[in-house]
Amino acid sequence: MKQLRQEDKIIKGVKNIHMIGIGGSGMCPLAEILHSKGYHLTGSDNNESDPLKRIKNLGIKVYMGHSAENIKGAELIVYSAAISKDNPELVAAAELGIPTMERSHLLGTLTRYYDNVIGVSGTHGKTTVTSMITQILILNKMEPNAVIGGKLPLINSNGITGNSQTLVCESCEFVDTFLQMSPDVGVLLNIDNDHLDYFKTMENLTLSFHKFLSMTKLSYVNGDDELALKAAEGINAEVKTFGFEKKNDFYADNIKNGKFGFSFDVIKNGEKVINIEMHIPGHHNVLNGLAAFAVCYDMGVSAEGIKDAIEKFTGAGRRFEFLGNFGGFMLADDYAHHPTEIEATLTAAKHLDYNRVIAVFQPFTFSRTALLKDEFIKALSIADKVILTPIMGSREVNTYGIKSEDLAEKLKDAVVVDGFDNIADEIIKTAKENDLVITMGGGDIYKAAHIVTEKLA
């Protein structure tokens, strides 16, 4: 058993846990794990969702809406970061002296109850690689537990509970939440200029990843990424590198553009292991597949078993997720919300066989949009046409004076449209035969895509 932190002891001493926002994508898999360990759970949420249906099907009592009454009998309250401090259930917990725990702290606690925690970190690609590793382990009968930041189609969920000591976790650097965890194996995919409203400098961001890797026994690091290598300097863990360059322990060679994505040879220590054909587009996904391969191969999964699982992987939910062909145009949805991700997604889209690529982008947070304005414009300019929504502020107040029109005026063919119904109408009006339309963003832009599917079904 790993060394427990003070807050871990709360979990050991309680049986009845109430979860605020239990239907959230990050909360649902944690609820499943707690439920599997015999805790009595209740929860509350404002919105019906697929994860919430999954929770209810486990027999967990869920209250729709938030009320002080909902926490009756609870010995611990768990809440997601999206829950405001004036939430009536949090207020009631404070008045009654019931301990509270934010979701990332609960995840951290759960990592100390498993012997083999694989923490997948990096600015981009975390959900894809966490999903790939989970899929490989499931299909090779390794019975993993997993907490994923997106839906894995294989299990139609953001997480799974399995009968093993392996826990695969997406490990997010936002406000240092991943430092709550106790990973045994670390994966560092890349370090890019995100969340600088919190970290302020790239040095601080890199240092945070260094602290994360320092907690591991073994880490897989992108050997082509200068900052990732810097983050791995001086850690006590064994470090293995992966990348495109031949200096890496694992590298991709003989890369060819296939029908659904790139194929490549996996080379380990100079020797070819196997050839893999990706079924998700984008050159960046070669690196994601290679990282997943390295972790699972060293765990003892056969190369053939990994190849088979990766070639069956068609993406995580909202990661270049094809939604269907509607009136001659193809509709896809993607979580890309940072310029580097947008550039990767749109570049991958342009390599596919479509006449035009139409990007429908919802900027997420005022700070990111203001700080990376020029980078957003450069990335979005890859598309043939851009439809923008107003900026989704999330937790922020617009002290930056930034608006979507500031991006639109610098793009060759762009329009700002408010309201998902109006955006759906704009997509239907604009898209022609053999166009590819991609809705993109970290907020709820996917709702516009789903309205299109409903209108044209």
MARPADO-283939 format. One record per residue (C-alpha): residue number from 1; residue in three letters; x, y, z. Coordinates in pm, whole numbers. Example, Ala and Ser with C-alpha at 12.3 -4.5 7.8 and 13.67 -1.06 7.14 Angstrom:
 resi resn      x      y      z
    1  ALA   1230   -450    780
    2  SER   1367   -106    714
END
This chain:
 resi resn      x      y      z
    1  MET      0      0      0
    2  LYS    127    349    -88
    3  GLN    180    609    179
    4  LEU   -154    776    247
    5  ARG   -200   1152    272
    6  GLN   -409   1313    545
    7  GLU   -721   1352    328
    8  ASP   -702    985    219
    9  LYS   -789    885    573
   10  ILE  -1130   1056    535
   11  ILE  -1223    803    265
   12  LYS  -1121    514    490
   13  GLY  -1345    641    771
   14  VAL  -1670    696    581
   15  LYS  -1932    484    407
   16  ASN  -2190    736    277
   17  ILE  -2068    976      8
   18  HIS  -2268   1240   -179
   19  MET  -2134   1364   -516
   20  ILE  -2239   1707   -651
   21  GLY  -2235   1705  -1031
   22  ILE  -2222   1324  -1035
   23  GLY  -2312   1311  -1406
   24  GLY  -2003   1506  -1512
   25  SER  -1757   1324  -1736
   26  GLY  -1489   1343  -1467
   27  MET  -1717   1246  -1178
   28  CYS  -1897    948  -1333
   29  PRO  -1597    709  -1348
   30  LEU  -1498    797   -991
   31  ALA  -1852    719   -878
   32  GLU  -1827    380  -1051
   33  ILE  -1499    300   -874
   34  LEU  -1637    403   -533
   35  HIS  -1954    201   -597
   36  SER  -1744   -106   -689
   37  LYS  -1556    -70   -360
   38  GLY  -1878    -88   -159
   39  TYR  -1943    279    -75
   40  HIS  -2305    395    -48
   41  LEU  -2342    683   -294
   42  THR  -2595    953   -368
   43  GLY  -2554   1235   -618
   44  SER  -2707   1544   -771
   45  ASP  -2695   1710  -1110
   46  ASN  -2879   1970  -1317
   47  ASN  -2867   1795  -1654
   48  GLU  -2965   1454  -1786
   49  SER  -2675   1289  -1973
   50  ASP  -2543    951  -2084
   51  PRO  -2302    930  -1786
   52  LEU  -2593   1011  -1552
   53  LYS  -2801    729  -1702
   54  ARG  -2507    496  -1641
   55  ILE  -2491    607  -1276
   56  LYS  -2865    556  -1225
   57  ASN  -2842    208  -1381
   58  LEU  -2600    113  -1103
   59  GLY  -2881    181   -855
   60  ILE  -2728    505   -725
   61  LYS  -2987    760   -606
   62  VAL  -2955   1083   -809
   63  TYR  -3138   1408   -729
   64  MET  -3210   1643  -1019
   65  GLY  -3125   1995   -907
   66  HIS  -2930   2105   -600
   67  SER  -3078   2135   -253
   68  ALA  -2952   2121    106
   69  GLU  -3191   1827    159
   70  ASN  -2993   1614    -88
   71  ILE  -2693   1569    143
   72  LYS  -2893   1417    429
   73  GLY  -2700   1123    578
   74  ALA  -2377   1198    387
   75  GLU  -2043   1170    570
   76  LEU  -1839   1319    283
   77  ILE  -1930   1556     -1
   78  VAL  -1738   1532   -329
   79  TYR  -1778   1812   -584
   80  SER  -1639   1893   -928
   81  ALA  -1437   2206  -1001
   82  ALA  -1733   2345  -1199
   83  ILE  -1947   2368   -881
   84  SER  -1965   2721   -738
   85  LYS  -1889   2789   -372
   86  ASP  -2247   2912   -312
   87  ASN  -2398   2581   -423
   88  PRO  -2669   2505   -160
   89  GLU  -2529   2156    -97
   90  LEU  -2176   2288    -34
   91  VAL  -2318   2564    189
   92  ALA  -2519   2306    387
   93  ALA  -2211   2083    421
   94  ALA  -2015   2372    571
   95  GLU  -2297   2451    815
   96  LEU  -2326   2087    923
   97  GLY  -1948   2034    945
   98  ILE  -1949   1758    680
   99  PRO  -1604   1728    515
  100  THR  -1582   1815    144
  101  MET  -1338   1702   -123
  102  GLU  -1285   1838   -475
  103  ARG  -1288   1578   -754
  104  SER   -913   1594   -830
  105  HIS   -836   1520   -463
  106  LEU  -1067   1218   -472
  107  LEU   -892   1092   -787
  108  GLY   -560   1144   -610
  109  THR   -683    942   -314
  110  LEU   -802    658   -538
  111  THR   -458    638   -708
  112  ARG   -314    538   -370
  113  TYR   -537    230   -360
  114  TYR   -389     74   -677
  115  ASP    -43    -77   -727
  116  ASN     -3     14  -1095
  117  VAL   -130    364  -1174
  118  ILE    -57    485  -1528
  119  GLY    -85    865  -1544
  120  VAL   -110   1009  -1896
  121  SER     -7   1376  -1904
  122  GLY     74   1645  -2160
  123  THR    -88   1954  -2305
  124  HIS   -239   1763  -2599
  125  GLY   -343   1403  -2665
  126  LYS   -414   1289  -2307
  127  THR   -766   1162  -2374
  128  THR   -665    980  -2693
  129  VAL   -368    802  -2533
  130  THR   -556    721  -2210
  131  SER   -835    576  -2426
  132  MET   -591    376  -2642
  133  ILE   -409    226  -2342
  134  THR   -746    137  -2183
  135  GLN   -871    -25  -2504
  136  ILE   -549   -226  -2546
  137  LEU   -568   -355  -2188
  138  ILE   -941   -439  -2208
  139  LEU   -910   -629  -2538
  140  ASN   -607   -818  -2405
  141  LYS   -797   -936  -2094
  142  MET   -593   -723  -1849
  143  GLU   -913   -594  -1676
  144  PRO   -799   -234  -1614
  145  ASN   -970     38  -1415
  146  ALA   -977    368  -1602
  147  VAL  -1066    736  -1566
  148  ILE  -1077    905  -1909
  149  GLY  -1150   1266  -2007
  150  GLY  -1369   1159  -2299
  151  LYS  -1599    873  -2394
  152  LEU  -1431    552  -2514
  153  PRO  -1669    400  -2774
  154  LEU  -1563     43  -2683
  155  ILE  -1725     83  -2338
  156  ASN  -1950    382  -2423
  157  SER  -1823    553  -2108
  158  ASN  -1554    776  -1958
  159  GLY  -1431    501  -1731
  160  ILE  -1444    140  -1630
  161  THR  -1387    -70  -1320
  162  GLY  -1192   -392  -1370
  163  ASN  -1061   -674  -1156
  164  SER   -694   -569  -1151
  165  GLN   -451   -340   -972
  166  THR   -401   -127  -1285
  167  LEU   -564    218  -1296
  168  VAL   -521    422  -1616
  169  CYS   -575    793  -1549
  170  GLU   -588   1101  -1762
  171  SER   -366   1339  -1565
  172  CYS   -446   1706  -1621
  173  GLU   -201   1985  -1541
  174  PHE   -474   2252  -1504
  175  VAL   -420   2428  -1168
  176  ASP   -175   2145  -1083
  177  THR   -455   1891  -1027
  178  PHE   -230   1602  -1139
  179  LEU      0   1665   -843
  180  GLN   -275   1521   -621
  181  MET   -208   1181   -780
  182  SER     43    905   -700
  183  PRO    135    760  -1042
  184  ASP    362    456  -1078
  185  VAL    404    497  -1455
  186  GLY    403    843  -1613
  187  VAL    348    939  -1976
  188  LEU    443   1289  -2095
  189  LEU    322   1355  -2449
  190  ASN    424   1721  -2492
  191  ILE    439   2061  -2323
  192  ASP    278   2360  -2492
  193  ASN    174   2713  -2392
  194  ASP   -162   2649  -2225
  195  HIS   -310   2751  -1889
  196  LEU    -65   3040  -1867
  197  ASP   -329   3240  -1681
  198  TYR   -241   3005  -1393
  199  PHE    123   2906  -1459
  200  LYS    230   3255  -1585
  201  THR    553   3123  -1748
  202  MET    659   2819  -1951
  203  GLU    925   2755  -1683
  204  ASN    654   2716  -1418
  205  LEU    453   2488  -1645
  206  THR    758   2270  -1718
  207  LEU    842   2255  -1347
  208  SER    490   2127  -1276
  209  PHE    537   1839  -1522
  210  HIS    877   1772  -1361
  211  LYS    706   1736  -1022
  212  PHE    453   1496  -1176
  213  LEU    720   1275  -1333
  214  SER    921   1284  -1008
  215  MET    642   1084   -840
  216  THR    673    792  -1085
  217  LYS    894    482  -1093
  218  LEU    896    467  -1475
  219  SER    816    743  -1725
  220  TYR    765    749  -2101
  221  VAL    859   1090  -2240
  222  ASN    833   1244  -2587
  223  GLY   1201   1254  -2681
  224  ASP   1138   1497  -2968
  225  ASP    990   1760  -2733
  226  GLU   1257   1980  -2578
  227  LEU   1044   2092  -2282
  228  ALA    925   1736  -2212
  229  LEU   1289   1622  -2192
  230  LYS   1367   1917  -1966
  231  ALA   1079   1816  -1736
  232  ALA   1230   1466  -1710
  233  GLU   1576   1591  -1613
  234  GLY   1695   1487  -1267
  235  ILE   1402   1261  -1177
  236  ASN   1476    934   -994
  237  ALA   1243    732  -1218
  238  GLU   1360    524  -1514
  239  VAL   1291    727  -1832
  240  LYS   1213    580  -2174
  241  THR   1167    803  -2477
  242  PHE    940    777  -2779
  243  GLY    912    990  -3092
  244  PHE    989   1018  -3462
  245  GLU   1365   1063  -3422
  246  LYS   1589    754  -3423
  247  LYS   1758    856  -3095
  248  ASN   1444    747  -2904
  249  ASP   1397    409  -2730
  250  PHE   1074    365  -2927
  251  TYR   1041    541  -3263
  252  ALA    806    536  -3562
  253  ASP    958    457  -3901
  254  ASN    832    388  -4254
  255  ILE    536    625  -4199
  256  LYS    280    611  -4480
  257  ASN    -56    781  -4533
  258  GLY   -324    511  -4536
  259  LYS   -699    510  -4601
  260  PHE   -803    595  -4243
  261  GLY   -478    733  -4099
  262  PHE   -105    678  -4109
  263  SER     65    337  -4089
  264  PHE    408    301  -3930
  265  ASP    668     53  -3808
  266  VAL    732     42  -3434
  267  ILE   1108     33  -3370
  268  LYS   1234    -50  -3021
  269  ASN   1605    -13  -2948
  270  GLY   1678    -18  -3322
  271  GLU   1477   -336  -3396
  272  LYS   1145   -345  -3583
  273  VAL    871   -489  -3360
  274  ILE    557   -462  -3577
  275  ASN    368   -244  -3828
  276  ILE     54    -61  -3714
  277  GLU   -214    102  -3930
  278  MET   -398    379  -3747
  279  HIS   -771    421  -3796
  280  ILE   -775    784  -3681
  281  PRO   -642   1062  -3906
  282  GLY   -349   1292  -3829
  283  HIS     28   1264  -3815
  284  HIS     15   1349  -3441
  285  ASN   -180   1029  -3379
  286  VAL    123    823  -3489
  287  LEU    296    958  -3179
  288  ASN    -11    889  -2964
  289  GLY    -27    529  -3091
  290  LEU    346    485  -3032
  291  ALA    318    609  -2670
  292  ALA     31    369  -2599
  293  PHE    224     84  -2762
  294  ALA    536    148  -2553
  295  VAL    347    145  -2221
  296  CYS    149   -172  -2296
  297  TYR    437   -363  -2461
  298  ASP    652   -312  -2152
  299  MET    359   -432  -1939
  300  GLY    380   -763  -2122
  301  VAL    101   -728  -2378
  302  SER    198   -895  -2706
  303  ALA    282   -676  -3007
  304  GLU      5   -849  -3206
  305  GLY   -245   -789  -2926
  306  ILE   -157   -418  -2916
  307  LYS   -168   -386  -3295
  308  ASP   -513   -545  -3308
  309  ALA   -650   -315  -3033
  310  ILE   -500      4  -3182
  311  GLU   -628    -80  -3530
  312  LYS   -977   -120  -3382
  313  PHE   -950    221  -3215
  314  THR  -1147    483  -3410
  315  GLY  -1100    768  -3162
  316  ALA  -1234    880  -2828
  317  GLY  -1560   1076  -2811
  318  ARG  -1510   1431  -2944
  319  ARG  -1164   1344  -3084
  320  PHE  -1214   1374  -3462
  321  GLU  -1539   1185  -3411
  322  PHE  -1722   1132  -3740
  323  LEU  -2096   1185  -3684
  324  GLY  -2217   1091  -4032
  325  ASN  -2286   1204  -4386
  326  PHE  -2571   1455  -4416
  327  GLY  -2699   1569  -4752
  328  GLY  -2363   1498  -4911
  329  PHE  -2136   1664  -4652
  330  MET  -1950   1486  -4372
  331  LEU  -1994   1612  -4015
  332  ALA  -1731   1557  -3744
  333  ASP  -1677   1684  -3390
  334  ASP  -1350   1751  -3208
  335  TYR  -1245   1875  -2863
  336  ALA   -963   2093  -3006
  337  HIS   -959   2417  -2806
  338  HIS   -591   2522  -2820
  339  PRO   -423   2654  -3139
  340  THR   -184   2357  -3159
  341  GLU   -477   2113  -3139
  342  ILE   -680   2311  -3394
  343  GLU   -381   2314  -3631
  344  ALA   -334   1936  -3591
  345  THR   -705   1864  -3646
  346  LEU   -745   2094  -3946
  347  THR   -418   1974  -4104
  348  ALA   -538   1614  -4066
  349  ALA   -874   1716  -4218
  350  LYS   -707   1881  -4519
  351  HIS   -521   1555  -4592
  352  LEU   -852   1370  -4626
  353  ASP  -1040   1352  -4956
  354  TYR  -1290   1639  -4921
  355  ASN  -1351   1949  -5135
  356  ARG  -1355   2199  -4847
  357  VAL  -1297   2193  -4475
  358  ILE  -1538   2413  -4275
  359  ALA  -1435   2478  -3913
  360  VAL  -1707   2565  -3661
  361  PHE  -1516   2690  -3358
  362  GLN  -1629   2792  -3010
  363  PRO  -1345   2983  -2834
  364  PHE  -1317   2862  -2474
  365  THR  -1218   3112  -2198
  366  PHE  -1139   3480  -2250
  367  SER   -785   3449  -2115
  368  ARG   -679   3178  -2361
  369  THR   -842   3359  -2655
  370  ALA   -671   3688  -2566
  371  LEU   -329   3541  -2486
  372  LEU   -319   3320  -2797
  373  LYS   -521   3535  -3037
  374  ASP   -263   3539  -3320
  375  GLU   -204   3164  -3284
  376  PHE   -581   3098  -3309
  377  ILE   -603   3307  -3626
  378  LYS   -307   3122  -3783
  379  ALA   -451   2778  -3694
  380  LEU   -807   2856  -3808
  381  SER   -680   2998  -4139
  382  ILE   -604   2636  -4246
  383  ALA   -980   2586  -4293
  384  ASP  -1152   2702  -4613
  385  LYS  -1430   2866  -4413
  386  VAL  -1476   2939  -4041
  387  ILE  -1797   2977  -3840
  388  LEU  -1728   3120  -3493
  389  THR  -1949   3132  -3185
  390  PRO  -1916   3400  -2918
  391  ILE  -1647   3315  -2661
  392  MET  -1756   3073  -2389
  393  GLY  -1624   3237  -2072
  394  SER  -1670   2935  -1843
  395  ARG  -1531   3036  -1504
  396  GLU  -1397   3376  -1624
  397  VAL  -1507   3739  -1650
  398  ASN  -1407   3915  -1973
  399  THR  -1154   4161  -1833
  400  TYR   -958   4128  -2161
  401  GLY  -1208   4302  -2389
  402  ILE  -1170   4014  -2637
  403  LYS  -1448   3894  -2867
  404  SER  -1484   3640  -3149
  405  GLU  -1517   3920  -3402
  406  ASP  -1149   4001  -3332
  407  LEU  -1060   3660  -3479
  408  ALA  -1315   3672  -3761
  409  GLU  -1191   4002  -3905
  410  LYS   -842   3853  -3957
  411  LEU   -967   3537  -4135
  412  LYS  -1036   3524  -4509
  413  ASP  -1386   3376  -4486
  414  ALA  -1534   3385  -4137
  415  VAL  -1862   3468  -3969
  416  VAL  -1971   3491  -3603
  417  VAL  -2306   3326  -3525
  418  ASP  -2478   3318  -3184
  419  GLY  -2704   3034  -3070
  420  PHE  -2668   2662  -3152
  421  ASP  -2988   2653  -3360
  422  ASN  -2860   2941  -3572
  423  ILE  -2518   2776  -3606
  424  ALA  -2683   2451  -3719
  425  ASP  -2881   2647  -3981
  426  GLU  -2559   2821  -4096
  427  ILE  -2385   2483  -4135
  428  ILE  -2676   2339  -4335
  429  LYS  -2690   2652  -4556
  430  THR  -2311   2665  -4611
  431  ALA  -2198   2302  -4650
  432  LYS  -2196   2160  -5001
  433  GLU  -2146   1814  -5154
  434  ASN  -1822   1646  -5031
  435  ASP  -1739   1915  -4774
  436  LEU  -1612   1822  -4428
  437  VAL  -1761   2026  -4142
  438  ILE  -1587   2000  -3802
  439  THR  -1732   2150  -3484
  440  MET  -1444   2228  -3247
  441  GLY  -1402   2354  -2892
  442  GLY  -1366   2264  -2526
  443  GLY  -1716   2381  -2432
  444  ASP  -2055   2265  -2559
  445  ILE  -2024   2333  -2935
  446  TYR  -2102   1962  -2993
  447  LYS  -2466   2059  -2927
  448  ALA  -2471   2244  -3261
  449  ALA  -2347   1931  -3438
  450  HIS  -2619   1722  -3274
  451  ILE  -2885   1974  -3381
  452  VAL  -2760   1936  -3740
  453  THR  -2794   1556  -3713
  454  GLU  -3150   1595  -3576
  455  LYS  -3253   1842  -3848
  456  LEU  -3113   1630  -4131
  457  ALA  -3183   1281  -3992
END
